[in-house]
């Protein structure tokens, strides 16, 4: 059972693992006890430029907040991740080498918000009212 964080909302360090599993093969977060099939890399498309622009335009969180990006030498990631109070990724992203940027800087570098992080943040705000 999760405990409230500072009197408001669930402790996300406990709530996320209690609620979600992460596929060991593809890293996709899944709700526990649900069926999951890894996406086929040949059929999953990265968001278009228009999709990323829309995600960035619809991000209502403060531009100066710190987010995390994955910078790789191979295929480039397109999402930035929200952080917890301790500076860890809000979603269970499984990657070493996350770099901190201000949200606006990440957006200027063509990163869009991680939709899973935003769902978790909105759900937590619904509980805490903040």
N, C-alpha and C positions, 0 to 999 in steps of 0.2 A: 504494500500500500504506500502510495506517495505521501510525503509530508509537505506542508505549505512552506514556501520559500519566503523568509522574512515576513510571515503572516499573510502573504498574498499569493494565491495560485499554487500550482503543484511545483514540486522540486523537479525541474526538467531532467536533471541527471538521472533521476529514478523513473520519471514518467515516460520518457522516450523508450528506454529498454523494456518497460512493462507493457507498452502499447505496440511497439514496432519491432520487427525483425529486419535485418539487412541481409539481402541475398549475398552469400559468400562468393558467388561466381561473377555477378554483374554489379553489386553494390546498390541495387534498387531497394529502397525502404518499402517494406510490406507490413500490413497489419497482421498481427499474430493470428494464427489459425486460419488465415485465408490461403487460397491457392495462388501460386505465383509461377509464372513462366518468364524466364529471362527474355528481354527483348532481343530480336534478331538484328544484329548490327547493320545488316543490309537493308532493313526496312525502317529503322528508326532514323529520322532525319533531325539534324540540328535545327534550331529555330532560324527562320529567315531573318534578314535584316529588319524587315517590317515587324516581325514578332518581337525581336529584341528591342526595337524602338518603342513599341507599345508597352512592353514590360517596364522599361526604364521610365517612360512618361507616366505610368500608373503607380510608380513607387512613391508612396507618400511619406516615407520615413526621412528623418533629417539628413541633409547632404553631408554634414560633417561627421556623422557616426562612422565608426570603424567597421569595416567588413573584411572578409577574408577571400582571397582569390588563389587559385591554383595556377602557378606559372610553370609550364612544362616546355621542354625543348621539342617535343613531338606535337601531337594533336593538341591544339589550344582549347582550354575550357572556355565556356561562354557565360558562366554563372558566378556571381559572388555570393558568399554565405554570411548570414547574420551571425552575431556572436552572443555568447552567454555573458553574464556578469564577470566571469573569470577569463574571458577572452578566447574561449573555445568555440568551435563551430556549433551553431544551434542544432543543425541536423546531423545525422550520423555519417557525414562525409568521411570516406576512408582514404585519406591521402596525406602523405608527409609533405612538408615544404609549403605550407600555406603562408601567404604574404599578406600583411595588413595594409589596407589602403582606406582613405576616406571614401565614402559611398560615391560622391561626385567624381572623384578621381577614377574609381573603378568604372563608373558609367562612361566617362570620357574615353576610357580605353576599350570600350565596346563590350563590357561585361554587363549582363542583366541580372536581376535578382533571382536567386534560387527559389523556385516556387514552393518547394518543400519547407524551406526555412520560413518563408512568408506565411504559409499555412500554420506552422507551429507558433509563430509570433502572434498572429491574429487570434488563434485559439487561446493562448496565454493571456492576451489582452482582454478577451471575453470573460476570463475567470477573474482577473485582477482589476479590471476596469481602467487599466493604465495603458 
